[in-house]
Amino acid sequence: MKNWKAKTIIAGTILLLIVASVYYYIALPAINIHSPGFWKFIIVVLVAAMIIYLLFQTRFTQSAGSGYFSADRFGIEFKTPQSAKIFKIMAAVCIVVAAVFAIGSLLSSKIINASKYQKLLDVETRSFKDDIKEVSYDQIPILDKDSAETIGNRVMGTMVDLVSQFEVNDMYTQINYKNKPVRVSPLQYGSLIKWLTNKSDGIPGYIRIDMTTQQAEVVRLEKGIRYSTSDHFGRNIYRHLRFAYPTYMFDDIRFEIDDDGTPYWICPAKKYNVGLFGGVTVGRVVLCNAVTGQMQDYDVSEVPQWVDKVYSADMLINLYDYYGTLKHGFLNSVLRQKDCVKTTDGYNYIALDDDVWVYTGITSVGQDKSNVGFVLMNQRTMETRYYEISGAEENSAMSSAEGKVQHLNYAATFPLLLNVGGEPTYFMALKDSAGLVKSYAMLNIEKYQNVAIGETVSECEANYIKMMSQSGVITQEKQEEKNISGTITKIIQTVVDGNSHFYITIDSSDAIFDVNVIENPEIIKYNVGDVIKLSYTENDKTNDAKPVK
């Protein structure tokens, strides 16, 4: 009898360990009391233990009964009174753990800790004209994520040797790469079978899209990516991280490349600042080389400069909403709503000081369609800057831009915030039904009645400045036109904003002259060695020019 009980205990323990191990291997909860996943893991294990105990310590009983469908009635009973007591203790422990989890969630909530939530973010009021300089148009990201996906998938479709085995991950992280805004996304295995047949070489590369020129390429690596979201078992990036850092509560991981183009996974570890489960920020960051799997662990304040995405946009926006709505407590945020402001519905990214900043408007919690200001939030450092500028709310601006081209059924992207002529300006790309950028729109945030449209960024800017100058909002300085002649020493054709341009140098000047082919088709007649006369206006990098007789 004793031997049978010992075997029962051993068998039950082994079965419980198998259930717990399988659940842990699949769910990958952090072994940390601040992790809700850890408490769920404990509850699952306790429930599994109770079920296994019932299987080994109960037996079926049968007694006479009555009913329309059966003359017998089945039930279960514990084999010994001691077994029943143990089961009750197990059930009590399970209830206590669930109660602690529920109470911990309540004690961590905004209802009780409004002041702590409101102080999670430091916000500095700044000057728009001092911080946001007029940007060069070769630095403006004109693609949103949806357009980047469309272009990335088309480029992938041309890679005959890859497209049958790999797909493009839909991550498309926006980063600064060599001082230009780009989106990057890794390739991934097409299926489990394709992983099995290709895992020895790894994933051959990633997609990189220049957001200013819309040029995309598949960057092929000397050694393939061996740790990714589409890998399995120990090479799955989440499992690789969990077994190396069992106590870290990882937020969403993001794909980036360093200054040399080496692919990395940026893996922020969450920090709970209020009670057990409240006030989420980032405490540490793990950088994982996607090719070798090597990992480096940093305090959030020591992350390398090339890393752009530590704090997710959603986390930063939640933190600002706590800051804006909880100034006078939780009840005020629900009832009176005195002095309550919140972020608008949507956001975009701005490259500033070699970092990526989240941009979103700030509006009151009422139903008005205007902004009282806007914020920039640094995704690497969490630095937050507020600019007090009232004007159009972003969705209203998008509707105005779409109304200007309603006959074409173009859709506006979420606006970017630019400084044009010293004025805060919304800039939007306008896309057709296929998701391709066809034209651009600008409107003044404070005086948003009129919209300027252009087929290129430069044309849109010229139309905008002319419109705002005519309305007296900004003063348009007339640039002096100059003439020059000389022998062409170099002539190069390129594409800017979808239009052909010729860059020309001549022997009588060190300047570079930019001739738009659409506006000046006669330029195609010229070659190196020809004498040319140009009319031009001076700019910072290249001079806008046209040939003259």
Phi, psi and omega per residue, in radians:
M1 nan -0.790 3.124
K2 -1.108 -0.692 3.126
N3 -1.081 -0.680 3.132
W4 -1.166 -0.710 3.107
K5 -1.112 -0.711 3.129
A6 -1.105 -0.747 3.118
K7 -1.122 -0.652 3.123
T8 -1.113 -0.776 3.135
I9 -1.105 -0.756 -3.132
I10 -1.123 -0.791 -3.135
A11 -1.102 -0.762 3.133
G12 -1.119 -0.720 3.128
T13 -1.113 -0.765 3.128
I14 -1.088 -0.753 3.134
L15 -1.104 -0.715 3.121
L16 -1.131 -0.730 3.111
L17 -1.095 -0.654 3.113
I18 -1.134 -0.806 3.134
V19 -1.074 -0.805 -3.121
A20 -1.122 -0.714 -3.114
S21 -1.166 -0.749 3.135
V22 -1.113 -0.781 3.139
Y23 -1.086 -0.776 -3.127
Y24 -1.114 -0.727 -3.098
Y25 -1.135 -0.572 -3.128
I26 -1.514 -0.841 -3.052
A27 -1.413 -0.503 3.107
L28 0.928 0.908 3.107
P29 -1.250 2.575 3.046
A30 -1.297 2.393 3.095
I31 -1.448 1.407 -3.013
N32 -2.721 2.303 -3.079
I33 -1.158 -0.305 3.108
H34 -1.472 -0.115 -3.109
S35 -1.599 2.074 3.060
P36 -1.014 -0.568 3.114
G37 -1.098 -0.571 3.126
F38 -1.171 -0.732 3.121
W39 -1.167 -0.658 3.078
K40 -1.127 -0.650 3.099
F41 -1.075 -0.786 3.119
I42 -1.071 -0.768 -3.134
I43 -1.111 -0.742 3.111
V44 -1.061 -0.758 -3.141
V45 -1.131 -0.720 3.137
L46 -1.140 -0.744 3.113
V47 -1.126 -0.712 3.108
A48 -1.098 -0.696 3.118
A49 -1.107 -0.682 3.119
M50 -1.134 -0.742 3.139
I51 -1.126 -0.771 3.127
I52 -1.109 -0.698 3.122
Y53 -1.082 -0.732 3.092
L54 -1.053 -0.695 -3.125
L55 -1.088 -0.640 -3.050
F56 -1.669 -0.340 -3.014
Q57 -2.027 0.246 3.086
T58 -2.290 2.867 3.065
R59 -2.457 2.695 3.116
F60 -1.313 2.520 3.044
T61 -2.167 2.734 3.134
Q62 -2.382 2.327 3.117
S63 -2.474 2.791 -3.126
A64 -1.139 2.507 -3.137
G65 -2.595 -3.098 3.127
S66 -2.326 2.740 -3.137
G67 2.841 2.900 -3.108
Y68 -1.272 -0.492 -2.987
F69 -1.929 -0.278 -3.080
S70 -2.641 2.550 3.094
A71 -1.711 -0.102 -3.120
D72 -2.013 2.679 3.094
R73 -2.259 2.268 -3.106
F74 -1.825 2.650 3.083
G75 -2.749 -3.106 3.083
I76 -2.240 2.696 3.059
E77 -2.542 2.628 3.110
F78 -1.261 2.589 -3.087
K79 -1.246 -0.514 3.114
T80 -2.464 2.714 3.068
P81 -1.031 -0.582 -3.138
Q82 -1.112 -0.641 3.128
S83 -1.090 -0.706 3.135
A84 -1.105 -0.696 3.134
K85 -1.141 -0.742 3.139
I86 -1.087 -0.715 -3.132
F87 -1.117 -0.714 3.119
K88 -1.093 -0.673 3.102
I89 -1.109 -0.755 3.116
M90 -1.070 -0.745 3.117
A91 -1.111 -0.697 3.128
A92 -1.113 -0.733 3.118
V93 -1.080 -0.747 3.130
C94 -1.062 -0.750 3.131
I95 -1.144 -0.715 3.123
V96 -1.081 -0.775 3.139
V97 -1.086 -0.780 3.119
A98 -1.093 -0.661 3.136
A99 -1.172 -0.729 3.101
V100 -1.060 -0.735 3.123
F101 -1.078 -0.785 -3.121
A102 -1.161 -0.770 -3.142
I103 -1.162 -0.695 3.098
G104 -1.065 -0.680 3.107
S105 -1.136 -0.736 3.136
L106 -1.136 -0.791 -3.115
L107 -1.210 -0.252 3.115
S108 -1.693 0.021 -2.980
S109 -1.447 2.897 3.092
K110 -1.139 -0.484 -3.101
I111 -0.999 -0.704 -3.068
I112 -1.692 -0.474 -2.982
N113 -2.111 0.670 -3.070
A114 -0.974 -0.735 -3.101
S115 -1.122 -0.711 3.134
K116 -1.166 -0.699 3.102
Y117 -1.117 -0.728 -3.064
Q118 -1.147 -0.446 -3.088
K119 -1.668 0.113 -3.130
L120 -1.193 -0.444 -3.056
L121 -2.087 2.290 3.021
D122 -1.651 2.206 -3.097
V123 -2.071 2.239 -3.137
E124 -1.943 2.256 3.069
T125 -1.415 2.233 -3.046
R126 -2.246 3.014 3.108
S127 -1.669 2.233 -3.128
F128 -1.064 -0.847 -3.071
K129 -1.156 -0.515 3.121
D130 -1.316 -0.644 -3.027
D131 -1.581 -0.730 -3.016
I132 -1.749 1.725 -3.139
K133 -1.434 2.763 3.074
E134 -1.117 2.208 -2.980
V135 -1.701 2.575 3.022
S136 -1.248 2.454 -3.026
Y137 -1.296 -0.129 2.991
D138 -1.488 0.128 3.111
Q139 -2.002 -0.008 -3.066
I140 -1.549 2.127 3.080
P141 -1.306 1.962 -3.062
I142 -1.707 -0.026 -3.134
L143 -1.882 2.356 2.936
D144 -1.612 -3.127 -3.054
K145 -1.107 -0.723 -3.117
D146 -1.073 -0.751 3.112
S147 -1.162 -0.662 3.104
A148 -1.082 -0.704 3.103
E149 -1.081 -0.751 3.141
T150 -1.062 -0.804 -3.133
I151 -1.185 -0.738 3.136
G152 -1.066 -0.732 3.130
N153 -1.163 -0.610 3.109
R154 -1.184 -0.722 3.110
V155 -1.139 -0.717 3.117
M156 -1.067 -0.620 -3.132
G157 -1.131 -0.355 3.122
T158 -1.511 -0.187 -3.141
M159 -1.517 1.471 -3.010
V160 -1.024 -0.653 -3.079
D161 -1.330 -0.216 -3.081
L162 -1.933 -0.585 -2.917
V163 -1.124 -0.412 -3.135
S164 -1.370 -0.311 -3.073
Q165 -2.000 -0.414 -3.015
F166 -2.264 2.731 3.044
E167 -2.177 3.029 3.076
V168 -1.721 2.201 3.033
N169 -1.094 2.542 -3.078
D170 -1.523 0.353 -3.085
M171 -1.206 -0.974 3.106
Y172 0.793 1.095 -3.138
T173 -1.232 2.301 3.062
Q174 -1.550 2.188 -3.126
I175 -2.405 2.975 2.945
N176 -1.698 2.160 3.133
Y177 -2.256 1.971 -3.097
K178 0.951 0.813 3.065
N179 1.131 0.420 3.066
K180 -2.303 2.486 3.087
P181 -1.309 2.175 3.105
V182 -2.354 2.817 2.967
R183 -2.025 2.400 -3.136
V184 -2.227 2.504 3.121
S185 -2.635 2.326 -3.126
P186 -1.317 2.717 2.911
L187 -1.299 2.847 3.095
Q188 -2.494 2.772 3.137
Y189 -1.152 2.467 -3.102
G190 -1.221 -0.462 -3.112
S191 -2.931 3.065 3.101
L192 -1.092 -0.716 3.123
I193 -1.087 -0.730 -3.131
K194 -1.225 -0.487 3.015
W195 -1.159 -0.768 -3.127
L196 -1.064 -0.638 -3.077
T197 -1.502 -0.259 -3.079
N198 -2.102 -0.063 -2.995
K199 -1.134 -0.441 -3.127
S200 -1.148 -0.580 3.124
D201 -1.653 -0.322 -3.127
G202 1.401 -3.091 3.125
I203 -1.384 2.211 -2.945
P204 -1.271 -0.258 -3.104
G205 3.088 -2.815 -3.122
Y206 -2.548 2.867 3.097
I207 -1.630 2.346 3.040
R208 -2.215 2.215 -3.086
I209 -2.152 2.137 3.040
D210 -1.318 2.047 -3.032
M211 -1.385 -0.114 3.108
T212 -1.671 -0.558 -3.109
T213 -1.881 -0.192 -3.089
Q214 1.185 0.306 3.107
Q215 -1.476 2.301 -3.118
A216 -2.164 2.625 3.100
E217 -2.611 2.670 2.985
V218 -1.613 1.996 3.131
V219 -1.517 2.002 -3.130
R220 -1.578 2.398 -3.094
L221 -1.769 2.608 3.081
E222 -1.120 -0.724 3.053
K223 -2.106 2.387 -3.033
G224 -1.253 2.799 3.039
I225 -1.239 2.149 -3.068
R226 -1.955 -0.063 3.114
Y227 -2.294 1.999 -3.048
S228 -2.701 3.057 3.111
T229 -1.279 -0.334 -3.136
S230 -1.720 -0.025 3.024
D231 -1.347 2.905 -3.090
H232 -2.181 2.870 3.118
F233 0.986 -2.366 -3.023
G234 -1.186 -0.281 3.140
R235 -1.594 -0.098 3.002
N236 -1.131 2.263 -2.993
I237 -1.064 -0.626 3.136
Y238 -1.172 -0.715 3.127
R239 -1.230 -0.672 3.101
H240 -1.037 -0.749 3.126
L241 -1.213 -0.755 -3.059
R242 -1.099 -0.769 -3.111
F243 -1.227 -0.424 3.091
A244 -1.467 -0.564 -3.104
Y245 -2.325 1.339 -3.024
P246 -1.140 -0.346 -3.095
T247 -1.745 -0.122 -3.073
Y248 -1.393 2.363 3.119
M249 -1.752 1.576 -3.004
F250 -1.298 2.398 2.989
D251 -1.445 -3.031 3.083
D252 -1.034 2.293 3.131
I253 -1.556 2.701 -3.084
R254 -2.320 2.597 -3.129
F255 -1.639 2.239 3.079
E256 -2.437 2.982 3.015
I257 -2.201 2.574 3.105
D258 -1.468 -3.019 -3.055
D259 -1.134 -0.329 3.108
D260 -1.659 0.025 -3.132
G261 1.489 0.161 3.119
T262 -1.329 2.264 -3.095
P263 -1.359 2.403 3.114
Y264 -2.350 2.697 2.913
W265 -1.770 2.182 3.102
I266 -1.687 2.041 -2.941
C267 -2.148 1.569 3.130
P268 -1.280 2.409 3.069
A269 -1.781 2.183 -3.051
K270 -1.218 2.612 3.060
K271 -2.200 2.209 3.126
Y272 -1.688 2.122 -3.022
N273 -1.794 -0.199 -3.110
V274 -2.228 1.971 3.127
G275 1.041 -2.605 -3.115
L276 -1.387 -0.676 -2.949
F277 -2.278 0.303 -3.028
G278 -2.054 2.817 3.049
G279 1.174 1.048 -3.033
V280 -1.359 2.219 2.921
T281 -2.299 -2.752 3.123
V282 -2.084 2.336 -3.138
G283 -1.845 -0.757 -3.129
R284 -2.401 2.842 3.141
V285 -2.375 2.243 3.080
V286 -1.828 2.222 3.043
L287 -1.790 2.152 -3.107
C288 -2.045 2.086 3.055
N289 -1.129 2.067 -3.035
A290 -1.202 -0.321 -3.135
V291 -1.555 -0.869 -3.049
T292 -1.646 -0.382 -3.075
G293 1.438 -0.006 3.126
Q294 -1.173 2.472 -3.038
M295 -2.163 2.536 3.052
Q296 -2.220 2.337 -3.063
D297 -1.897 2.153 -3.108
Y298 -2.162 2.572 2.860
D299 -1.178 2.585 -3.044
V300 -1.031 -0.453 -3.134
S301 -1.423 -0.122 -3.061
E302 -2.025 0.243 -3.116
V303 -1.113 2.398 3.134
P304 -0.988 2.653 -3.062
Q305 -1.082 -0.549 -3.066
W306 -1.233 -0.331 3.116
V307 -1.268 2.294 -3.103
D308 -1.894 -0.549 -2.970
K309 -2.015 1.563 3.036
V310 -1.770 -0.913 3.097
Y311 -1.672 2.208 3.117
S312 -1.214 2.712 3.118
A313 -1.051 -0.717 -3.122
D314 -1.115 -0.690 3.119
M315 -1.119 -0.778 -3.129
L316 -1.123 -0.714 3.138
I317 -1.153 -0.696 3.064
N318 -1.066 -0.733 -3.139
L319 -1.103 -0.701 3.123
Y320 -1.210 -0.631 3.106
D321 -1.108 -0.641 3.030
Y322 -1.074 -0.795 -3.118
Y323 -1.070 -0.717 -3.033
G324 -1.439 -0.452 -3.041
T325 -1.821 -0.298 -3.005
L326 -1.862 0.379 -3.097
K327 -1.077 -0.599 -3.110
H328 -2.043 0.495 3.070
G329 1.688 2.954 -3.073
F330 -1.194 -0.774 -3.090
L331 -1.074 -0.684 3.109
N332 -1.104 -0.609 -3.128
S333 -1.177 -0.366 -3.115
V334 -1.752 -0.672 -3.006
L335 -1.744 -1.364 -3.064
R336 -1.248 -0.684 -3.130
Q337 1.029 0.612 3.081
K338 -1.168 2.291 3.100
D339 1.050 0.365 -3.096
C340 -1.569 2.230 3.040
V341 -2.260 2.805 -3.119
K342 -2.571 2.921 3.077
T343 -1.318 2.678 3.118
T344 -1.373 3.030 -3.054
D345 -1.470 1.514 3.120
G346 2.377 2.884 3.123
Y347 -2.782 2.912 3.068
N348 -2.526 -3.108 -3.071
Y349 -2.109 2.505 3.107
I350 -2.236 2.345 3.049
A351 -1.520 2.156 -3.082
L352 -2.654 2.249 3.104
D353 0.974 0.692 3.123
D354 1.078 0.403 3.049
D355 -2.225 2.870 3.039
V356 -1.788 2.199 -3.127
W357 -1.981 2.446 3.022
V358 -1.455 2.248 3.067
Y359 -1.901 2.349 2.965
T360 -2.701 2.699 3.121
G361 -1.421 2.823 3.102
I362 -2.099 2.245 -3.117
T363 -2.344 2.881 3.081
S364 -1.298 2.876 -3.098
V365 -1.373 -0.012 3.076
G366 -1.329 -2.898 -3.053
Q367 -1.756 0.227 -3.137
D368 -1.236 2.780 -3.056
K369 -1.894 0.634 3.136
S370 -2.317 2.772 3.116
N371 -1.764 2.596 3.024
V372 -1.697 -0.198 -3.139
G373 3.033 -2.908 3.071
F374 -2.648 2.863 -3.134
V375 -2.224 2.652 2.930
L376 -2.056 2.289 -3.099
M377 -2.225 2.116 -3.067
N378 -1.289 2.157 -3.079
Q379 -1.369 -0.138 3.083
R380 -1.738 -0.641 -3.028
T381 -1.984 -0.220 -3.072
M382 1.295 0.100 3.066
E383 -1.024 2.357 -3.071
T384 -2.229 2.249 -3.124
R385 -2.110 2.317 3.134
Y386 -1.936 2.391 3.131
Y387 -2.165 2.114 -3.059
E388 -1.521 1.590 3.117
I389 -2.376 2.018 3.140
S390 -1.526 2.638 3.138
G391 2.898 -2.702 -3.037
A392 -1.226 2.414 2.988
E393 -1.319 2.593 -2.958
E394 -0.999 -0.746 -3.126
N395 -1.144 -0.574 3.062
S396 -1.169 -0.699 3.103
A397 -1.116 -0.718 3.114
M398 -1.092 -0.725 3.118
S399 -1.113 -0.678 3.117
S400 -1.114 -0.749 3.138
A401 -1.140 -0.729 3.136
E402 -1.166 -0.590 3.107
G403 -1.142 -0.507 3.127
K404 -1.187 -0.479 -3.118
V405 -2.170 0.622 -3.047
Q406 -1.111 -0.455 3.117
H407 -1.201 -0.297 -3.140
L408 -1.774 -0.140 3.139
N409 1.027 0.652 3.088
Y410 -1.395 2.610 3.092
A411 -1.950 2.374 -3.125
A412 -1.518 2.480 3.005
T413 -1.380 2.867 3.085
F414 -1.085 2.370 -2.985
P415 -1.118 2.627 2.865
L416 -1.698 2.644 3.106
L417 -1.756 2.114 -3.128
L418 -2.201 2.794 2.979
N419 -1.807 1.923 3.118
V420 -2.121 1.985 -3.118
G421 1.102 0.485 -3.118
G422 1.427 0.054 -3.096
E423 -1.899 2.352 3.037
P424 -1.143 2.162 -2.952
T425 -2.323 2.357 2.990
Y426 -1.446 2.327 3.062
F427 -2.139 2.264 -3.112
M428 -2.347 2.501 2.931
A429 -1.554 2.556 3.120
L430 -1.979 2.136 -3.003
K431 -1.933 2.607 3.059
D432 -1.496 -3.067 -3.069
S433 -1.150 -0.348 3.103
A434 -1.511 -0.026 3.115
G435 1.503 0.195 -3.133
L436 -1.667 2.455 -3.135
V437 -1.277 2.204 -3.095
K438 -1.993 -0.557 3.122
S439 -2.756 -3.083 -3.021
Y440 -2.391 2.734 -3.125
A441 -2.377 2.529 3.028
M442 -2.322 2.498 2.988
L443 -2.629 2.578 -3.126
N444 -1.285 2.315 -3.063
I445 -1.112 -0.740 -3.073
E446 -1.418 -0.571 3.131
K447 -2.166 1.525 -2.915
Y448 -1.827 0.364 -3.107
Q449 -1.241 -0.582 -3.073
N450 -1.904 2.585 -3.112
V451 -2.180 2.327 3.063
A452 -1.773 2.342 -3.114
I453 -2.111 2.539 3.056
G454 -2.682 2.610 3.135
E455 -1.345 -0.343 3.025
T456 -2.191 2.872 3.130
V457 -1.105 -0.759 -3.111
S458 -1.147 -0.677 3.104
E459 -1.162 -0.699 3.114
C460 -1.088 -0.759 3.125
E461 -1.092 -0.783 -3.128
A462 -1.073 -0.754 3.117
N463 -1.134 -0.660 -3.138
Y464 -1.162 -0.830 -3.129
I465 -1.100 -0.720 3.107
K466 -1.075 -0.783 -3.132
M467 -1.103 -0.791 -3.109
M468 -1.246 -0.529 3.088
S469 -1.196 -0.722 3.135
Q470 -1.135 -0.542 3.131
S471 -1.528 -0.048 3.083
G472 1.431 0.143 -3.129
V473 -1.285 -0.752 3.108
I474 -2.255 2.743 3.110
T475 -1.742 2.123 -3.125
Q476 -1.593 2.025 3.112
E477 -1.393 2.183 -3.130
K478 -1.375 2.148 3.138
Q479 -1.444 2.410 -3.139
E480 -1.299 2.274 3.085
E481 -1.523 2.355 -3.132
K482 -2.141 2.791 3.090
N483 -2.077 2.542 3.104
I484 -2.631 2.644 3.081
S485 -2.387 2.731 3.134
G486 3.028 -3.139 3.136
T487 -1.631 2.309 -3.113
I488 -1.176 2.149 3.093
T489 -1.748 -0.422 3.106
K490 -2.738 2.439 3.088
I491 -2.469 2.139 -3.053
I492 -2.242 2.307 3.088
Q493 -1.624 2.422 3.093
T494 -2.555 3.047 3.134
V495 -2.061 2.192 3.114
V496 -2.176 2.100 -3.134
D497 0.935 0.630 3.075
G498 1.476 -0.023 -3.139
N499 -1.996 2.570 3.133
S500 -1.344 2.385 3.068
H501 -2.307 2.657 2.991
F502 -1.966 2.200 2.995
Y503 -1.675 2.211 -3.006
I504 -2.220 2.434 2.928
T505 -2.105 2.565 3.140
I506 -2.245 2.825 -3.014
D507 -1.262 -0.270 -3.088
S508 -1.664 0.096 -3.103
S509 -2.700 2.665 3.052
D510 -1.601 -0.056 -3.071
A511 -1.356 2.820 3.024
I512 -1.863 2.277 -3.096
F513 -1.895 2.299 -3.090
D514 -1.880 2.042 -3.133
V515 -1.993 2.102 3.106
N516 -1.346 2.087 -3.068
V517 -1.174 -0.634 -3.133
I518 -1.057 -0.746 -3.108
E519 -1.443 -0.408 -3.073
N520 -2.370 1.212 -3.057
P521 -1.105 -0.339 -3.117
E522 -1.173 -0.223 -3.111
I523 -1.127 -0.405 -3.103
I524 -1.190 -0.216 3.133
K525 -1.379 -0.234 -3.029
Y526 -1.625 2.590 3.097
N527 -2.395 2.979 3.070
V528 -1.013 2.320 -3.127
G529 1.744 -0.287 3.113
D530 -1.376 2.571 3.046
V531 -1.511 2.324 -3.088
I532 -2.367 2.539 3.018
K533 -1.962 2.269 -3.057
L534 -2.144 2.483 2.917
S535 -1.839 2.267 -2.993
Y536 -2.568 2.822 2.969
T537 -2.131 2.491 -3.045
E538 -1.385 2.405 3.023
N539 -2.293 3.130 -3.064
D540 -1.149 -0.847 -3.010
K541 -1.843 -0.838 3.118
T542 -2.285 2.688 3.131
N543 -1.708 2.193 3.072
D544 -1.182 2.184 -3.002
A545 -2.412 2.841 3.014
K546 -2.571 2.514 3.135
P547 -1.268 2.500 3.092
V548 -2.270 2.719 -3.125
K549 -1.524 nan nan
